Amino acid sequence: MKLARFAASALAALSLVGASAAFAQNTIRIGMITDRVGPAKPYADPVANGAVYAVRELNARGGILGRQIELLIEDDQGRPDISATAARKLVDAGAAFILSVSLTPATQQAQSVTLETKVPHMTPSNSGDTLTTQINNPNFWQTGPLGSTQIATLLSYARNKNYKRVALVTDNSDLGQLINRFFKGALEKAGIQVVAEEVVPRGSTTAEPQMQKVRAANPEALFMTGVLTPENVLILRAYRQMGLKAPILGNYNLSVPQYTAVAKGLLDGVTFVDAFDPARPEVRRFLEGFRKEMKEEAYNLNGYGYDGIMMVADAIRRAGGTDREKVREAMQATRGFVGVMGAAGSSYGFADGRRTGFDTNGMVVRVYEGDAQGKVVHVGSK
């Protein structure tokens, strides 16, 4: 009797293994490397959730080429060494495509694996201008808006407002300092004078000393170029308390919706550069579908992950399967792909051999209305 029960159990276990293997063979596996515990988590989580929603939507429609999508997720903690290991694990698991939703150095390290294995690889949200140039990896693409595009869009808005004298306020993080240098160089090249340049160090408890100097310089506008949320809140609080009137122009960091909670009462009238226009019909459909499926409100960061998966699905569909070279060719041939990110009339594409796909005129400038992210007030970098 015991032998019969053991045999039945073994047969059932083998059947489950067989069913699991059959399921894996009948699915298209897409890998995603994200940061669930490290420094990129506040940005990586919503991008990854957008990707999860896209997979659910595609599977509800029948998947890709009649096959369901299986999303394999690895956590790299924002660490380059772990990211490379995660990429190798996803390749070994049969991922037909890998998305990186982590820090730029981690994404760069994961490229070492996809360059070697020729597995197609994309980052749907990173904005570093050197991601596709430091490593010559024909299997890697970037669809987040470049930092240079963000700066050009905000400067276009400033030129249209005819600002001649401006102030820059940033933090002392490496990225904040880098963005500030880019802004300063672009402003000076455009003939706009920087009359004050202040730094609020990480860990500060007030930004009043820096904002007093800004007030003394009497700029026509104030550019916030830092990326540290607590320090940006200090700048906004000092701005309000000191009664400054010069308009604030915020970099992309101010588009992150967490500001509506941590800077409550400080945001009205602040403009910021974004890649999201909630008035577009495509975006309204996305917001409604995400709310229904994910039981929460969607915002710009979710859209990056959603568009990334949809572009991968489109490339696999046009390739007729998951052959790596055919998928690579299909992705590189992408033109005019309309997603939920970008201004009205913009689209993704990799023309002329480029591997950066966000439309250079696809960014917008929006304004906070009260504590809510409001309407678009400027489009593009022209």
C-alpha positions as CSV (number, residue, x, y, z in Angstrom):
1,M,0.0,0.0,0.0
2,K,2.8,2.4,1.0
3,L,4.7,1.6,-2.2
4,A,1.5,2.3,-4.3
5,R,1.1,5.7,-2.5
6,F,4.7,6.5,-3.1
7,A,4.4,5.6,-6.8
8,A,1.3,7.7,-7.1
9,S,3.0,10.7,-5.4
10,A,6.0,10.4,-7.6
11,L,3.9,10.2,-10.7
12,A,2.0,13.3,-9.6
13,A,5.2,15.2,-8.9
14,L,6.6,14.2,-12.3
15,S,3.3,15.4,-13.9
16,L,3.7,18.8,-12.2
17,V,7.3,19.1,-13.4
18,G,6.2,18.1,-16.9
19,A,3.4,20.6,-16.8
20,S,5.7,23.4,-15.6
21,A,8.2,22.6,-18.3
22,A,5.5,22.6,-20.9
23,F,4.2,25.9,-19.6
24,A,7.7,27.4,-19.8
25,Q,8.1,26.2,-23.4
26,N,4.8,27.7,-24.4
27,T,5.5,31.1,-22.8
28,I,7.6,34.0,-23.9
29,R,9.9,34.9,-21.1
30,I,10.8,38.6,-20.5
31,G,13.3,39.3,-17.7
32,M,13.4,42.5,-15.6
33,I,16.2,43.6,-13.4
34,T,14.9,46.1,-10.8
35,D,16.0,47.6,-7.5
36,R,13.6,46.6,-4.7
37,V,15.7,47.6,-1.6
38,G,18.5,50.0,-2.8
39,P,18.7,53.6,-3.7
40,A,16.7,53.4,-6.9
41,K,13.7,51.7,-5.2
42,P,11.5,54.9,-5.1
43,Y,11.8,55.2,-8.9
44,A,12.3,51.5,-9.8
45,D,9.2,50.2,-8.1
46,P,6.6,52.3,-10.0
47,V,8.4,51.7,-13.3
48,A,8.4,47.9,-12.6
49,N,4.7,48.1,-11.7
50,G,4.0,49.6,-15.0
51,A,5.7,46.7,-16.7
52,V,3.7,44.2,-14.6
53,Y,0.5,45.9,-15.7
54,A,1.6,45.8,-19.4
55,V,2.2,42.1,-19.1
56,R,-1.2,41.5,-17.6
57,E,-2.9,43.5,-20.3
58,L,-1.1,41.7,-23.1
59,N,-1.8,38.3,-21.6
60,A,-5.5,39.2,-21.3
61,R,-5.4,40.0,-25.0
62,G,-3.9,36.6,-25.8
63,G,-0.2,37.3,-25.3
64,I,2.4,37.6,-28.1
65,L,2.0,35.4,-31.2
66,G,-0.5,33.3,-29.3
67,R,1.9,32.7,-26.4
68,Q,1.5,34.0,-22.9
69,I,4.2,36.2,-21.4
70,E,6.1,35.1,-18.3
71,L,7.8,38.0,-16.5
72,L,10.9,37.0,-14.6
73,I,12.0,39.6,-12.0
74,E,15.4,39.9,-10.4
75,D,16.5,42.4,-7.7
76,D,19.9,43.9,-8.1
77,Q,19.7,46.2,-5.1
78,G,21.1,49.0,-7.4
79,R,24.5,47.3,-7.3
80,P,26.4,46.8,-10.5
81,D,28.0,43.4,-9.4
82,I,24.6,42.0,-8.6
83,S,23.0,43.4,-11.7
84,A,25.5,41.5,-13.9
85,T,24.7,38.3,-12.0
86,A,21.0,38.9,-12.4
87,A,21.4,39.4,-16.1
88,R,23.3,36.1,-16.4
89,K,20.5,34.3,-14.4
90,L,17.8,35.7,-16.7
91,V,19.8,34.6,-19.8
92,D,20.2,31.1,-18.4
93,A,16.4,31.1,-17.6
94,G,15.7,31.7,-21.3
95,A,14.7,35.3,-21.2
96,A,14.0,36.5,-24.8
97,F,14.5,40.1,-23.7
98,I,15.8,41.9,-20.6
99,L,14.6,45.2,-19.2
100,S,16.9,47.1,-16.7
101,V,15.0,49.3,-14.2
102,S,17.8,50.2,-11.8
103,L,20.7,52.7,-11.4
104,T,22.7,53.7,-14.4
105,P,26.0,52.0,-13.2
106,A,24.1,48.8,-12.6
107,T,22.5,49.0,-16.0
108,Q,25.9,49.5,-17.6
109,Q,27.2,46.4,-15.9
110,A,24.3,44.3,-17.0
111,Q,25.2,45.3,-20.5
112,S,28.4,43.3,-20.3
113,V,26.3,40.2,-20.2
114,T,23.9,41.1,-23.0
115,L,26.8,42.2,-25.2
116,E,28.4,38.8,-24.8
117,T,25.2,36.7,-25.0
118,K,23.4,38.9,-27.7
119,V,20.2,38.9,-25.7
120,P,18.2,42.0,-26.5
121,H,18.3,44.5,-23.6
122,M,16.6,47.8,-22.9
123,T,16.2,50.4,-20.1
124,P,12.8,52.1,-20.4
125,S,13.5,54.9,-17.9
126,N,17.1,55.8,-17.4
127,S,18.0,59.2,-18.7
128,G,21.9,59.2,-18.7
129,D,23.3,60.5,-22.0
130,T,26.1,58.0,-22.0
131,L,24.2,54.7,-21.6
132,T,24.4,53.8,-25.3
133,T,27.8,55.4,-25.9
134,Q,30.2,54.1,-23.2
135,I,29.6,50.5,-24.3
136,N,29.1,49.7,-28.0
137,N,26.3,47.2,-27.5
138,P,24.1,46.7,-30.5
139,N,21.7,44.6,-28.4
140,F,20.9,47.5,-26.0
141,W,18.4,50.4,-26.3
142,Q,17.3,53.3,-24.1
143,T,13.8,54.8,-24.3
144,G,13.9,57.1,-21.3
145,P,14.2,60.8,-22.2
146,L,17.9,61.9,-22.2
147,G,19.0,64.4,-19.6
148,S,20.1,66.7,-22.4
149,T,16.5,66.6,-23.8
150,Q,15.0,67.5,-20.4
151,I,17.4,70.4,-20.1
152,A,16.7,71.6,-23.6
153,T,13.0,71.5,-23.0
154,L,13.1,73.6,-19.8
155,L,15.5,76.1,-21.4
156,S,13.1,76.4,-24.4
157,Y,10.4,77.4,-21.9
158,A,12.7,79.9,-20.2
159,R,13.6,81.5,-23.6
160,N,9.9,81.8,-24.5
161,K,9.4,83.6,-21.2
162,N,12.3,85.8,-22.1
163,Y,14.2,85.3,-18.8
164,K,17.6,87.0,-18.9
165,R,18.8,86.7,-15.3
166,V,18.3,83.4,-13.4
167,A,19.5,81.6,-10.2
168,L,20.5,78.0,-9.8
169,V,20.0,76.1,-6.6
170,T,21.1,72.5,-6.3
171,D,22.4,69.9,-3.7
172,N,25.9,68.4,-3.3
173,S,25.1,64.9,-4.6
174,D,27.1,63.8,-7.6
175,L,24.1,63.7,-9.9
176,G,22.8,67.1,-8.6
177,Q,26.2,68.7,-9.3
178,L,26.3,67.1,-12.8
179,I,22.8,68.3,-13.7
180,N,23.6,71.8,-12.4
181,R,26.8,72.0,-14.6
182,F,24.7,71.0,-17.6
183,F,22.1,73.6,-16.8
184,K,24.7,76.3,-16.2
185,G,26.5,75.6,-19.5
186,A,23.3,75.5,-21.5
187,L,22.0,78.7,-19.9
188,E,25.2,80.6,-20.6
189,K,25.3,79.3,-24.2
190,A,21.8,80.6,-24.6
191,G,22.9,84.0,-23.4
192,I,21.0,83.8,-20.1
193,Q,23.0,85.2,-17.2
194,V,23.4,83.1,-14.0
195,V,23.3,85.7,-11.2
196,A,23.4,83.3,-8.3
197,E,24.4,79.7,-7.8
198,E,23.8,78.0,-4.5
199,V,24.2,74.5,-3.0
200,V,22.2,73.0,-0.2
201,P,24.3,70.2,1.3
202,R,22.8,66.8,1.9
203,G,21.5,66.6,5.5
204,S,20.8,70.3,5.9
205,T,18.0,71.4,8.1
206,T,17.3,74.7,6.4
207,A,17.9,76.3,3.0
208,E,17.4,79.9,4.3
209,P,21.1,81.0,4.0
210,Q,21.2,80.0,0.3
211,M,17.8,81.5,-0.5
212,Q,18.8,84.8,1.2
213,K,21.6,85.0,-1.3
214,V,19.2,84.2,-4.2
215,R,16.9,86.9,-3.0
216,A,19.7,89.4,-2.9
217,A,20.6,88.6,-6.5
218,N,17.1,89.4,-7.6
219,P,16.8,86.8,-10.5
220,E,13.9,86.7,-12.9
221,A,13.6,82.9,-12.4
222,L,14.9,80.2,-10.2
223,F,16.1,76.8,-11.5
224,M,16.0,73.9,-9.1
225,T,18.6,71.5,-10.4
226,G,19.1,69.1,-7.4
227,V,17.8,65.5,-7.1
228,L,17.6,65.0,-3.3
229,T,14.0,65.2,-2.2
230,P,14.5,66.4,1.4
231,E,16.8,69.2,0.3
232,N,14.4,70.3,-2.5
233,V,11.6,70.5,0.1
234,L,13.9,72.8,2.2
235,I,14.4,75.0,-0.8
236,L,10.7,75.2,-1.5
237,R,9.9,75.9,2.2
238,A,12.5,78.7,2.4
239,Y,11.2,80.2,-0.9
240,R,7.7,80.4,0.5
241,Q,8.7,81.6,4.0
242,M,10.9,84.4,2.5
243,G,8.2,85.5,0.1
244,L,10.2,85.1,-3.1
245,K,8.3,85.8,-6.3
246,A,10.7,84.7,-9.0
247,P,9.1,81.7,-10.9
248,I,10.5,78.3,-10.0
249,L,11.5,76.0,-12.9
250,G,12.1,72.4,-11.6
251,N,14.1,69.7,-13.3
252,Y,12.6,66.2,-13.9
253,N,13.0,65.3,-10.2
254,L,10.1,67.5,-9.4
255,S,7.8,65.4,-11.6
256,V,7.9,62.5,-9.1
257,P,4.5,62.5,-7.5
258,Q,5.8,62.0,-3.9
259,Y,6.3,65.7,-3.8
260,T,2.6,66.2,-3.6
261,A,2.8,64.6,-0.1
262,V,6.2,65.7,1.2
263,A,6.0,69.3,-0.1
264,K,2.3,69.8,0.5
265,G,1.3,73.5,0.4
266,L,4.6,74.5,-1.2
267,L,4.1,73.6,-4.8
268,D,1.5,75.9,-6.3
269,G,2.7,77.6,-9.5
270,V,6.0,75.6,-9.7
271,T,6.8,74.4,-13.2
272,F,8.6,71.2,-13.9
273,V,9.8,69.2,-17.0
274,D,8.0,65.9,-17.6
275,A,7.4,63.3,-20.2
276,F,3.7,62.7,-19.4
277,D,0.6,64.5,-20.6
278,P,-2.5,63.1,-18.8
279,A,-4.8,64.9,-21.3
280,R,-3.7,62.6,-24.2
281,P,-6.4,60.0,-25.1
282,E,-3.8,57.2,-24.9
283,V,-2.8,58.3,-21.4
284,R,-6.4,58.5,-20.2
285,R,-7.0,54.9,-21.3
286,F,-3.8,53.8,-19.6
287,L,-4.7,55.6,-16.4
288,E,-8.2,54.0,-16.4
289,G,-6.9,50.5,-17.1
290,F,-4.1,50.7,-14.6
291,R,-6.5,51.9,-11.9
292,K,-8.9,49.0,-12.6
293,E,-6.3,46.3,-12.8
294,M,-3.7,47.4,-10.2
295,K,-6.1,49.0,-7.7
296,E,-4.1,52.3,-7.5
297,E,-3.6,55.5,-9.4
298,A,-1.0,55.5,-12.1
299,Y,1.4,58.3,-12.8
300,N,4.4,59.1,-15.1
301,L,6.9,56.5,-13.7
302,N,4.4,53.7,-14.3
303,G,4.2,54.7,-17.9
304,Y,7.9,54.1,-18.6
305,G,7.6,50.4,-17.6
306,Y,4.4,50.0,-19.6
307,D,5.8,51.5,-22.8
308,G,9.0,49.4,-22.4
309,I,7.1,46.1,-22.3
310,M,4.8,47.2,-25.2
311,M,7.8,48.0,-27.4
312,V,9.4,44.7,-26.6
313,A,6.1,42.9,-27.5
314,D,5.9,44.9,-30.7
315,A,9.5,43.9,-31.7
316,I,8.9,40.2,-30.9
317,R,5.7,40.2,-32.9
318,R,7.4,41.8,-35.9
319,A,10.3,39.4,-35.6
320,G,7.8,36.5,-35.7
321,G,9.3,34.8,-32.6
322,T,12.1,35.1,-30.1
323,D,15.2,34.5,-32.3
324,R,17.7,37.0,-30.8
325,E,19.0,38.4,-34.0
326,K,15.6,38.8,-35.6
327,V,14.3,40.6,-32.4
328,R,17.4,42.8,-32.4
329,E,16.8,43.8,-36.0
330,A,13.1,44.4,-35.3
331,M,13.7,46.6,-32.3
332,Q,16.3,48.6,-34.2
333,A,13.8,49.1,-37.0
334,T,11.2,50.6,-34.6
335,R,9.8,53.8,-36.0
336,G,6.7,55.9,-35.0
337,F,5.8,53.8,-32.0
338,V,3.2,55.7,-30.0
339,G,3.2,55.0,-26.2
340,V,1.8,56.7,-23.2
341,M,4.9,58.7,-22.5
342,G,5.7,61.9,-24.5
343,A,3.9,64.9,-25.8
344,A,1.0,64.7,-28.2
345,G,2.3,63.8,-31.6
346,S,5.6,62.3,-30.4
347,S,6.7,58.7,-30.8
348,Y,9.6,56.4,-30.1
349,G,12.0,55.3,-32.8
350,F,15.6,54.3,-33.5
351,A,16.3,56.1,-36.8
352,D,19.8,56.3,-38.3
353,G,21.2,53.6,-36.2
354,R,20.6,55.4,-32.9
355,R,19.8,53.3,-29.8
356,T,18.1,56.2,-27.9
357,G,14.5,56.2,-28.8
358,F,12.7,59.0,-27.0
359,D,11.5,61.8,-29.2
360,T,13.7,64.8,-28.8
361,N,10.7,67.1,-28.8
362,G,8.6,64.8,-26.7
363,M,9.1,66.4,-23.3
364,V,6.7,68.9,-21.8
365,V,6.7,71.5,-19.1
366,R,3.8,71.2,-16.6
367,V,2.7,73.4,-13.7
368,Y,1.6,72.5,-10.2
369,E,-1.9,73.6,-9.5
370,G,-2.2,73.6,-5.7
371,D,-0.6,70.3,-4.6
372,A,-1.6,68.5,-7.8
373,Q,0.4,68.1,-11.0
374,G,-1.5,70.2,-13.5
375,K,-1.7,71.1,-17.2
376,V,1.0,71.3,-19.8
377,V,2.2,74.8,-20.4
378,H,5.0,74.1,-22.9
379,V,6.0,71.4,-25.4
380,G,9.3,70.4,-26.9
381,S,12.8,72.0,-27.1
382,K,12.3,74.3,-30.0
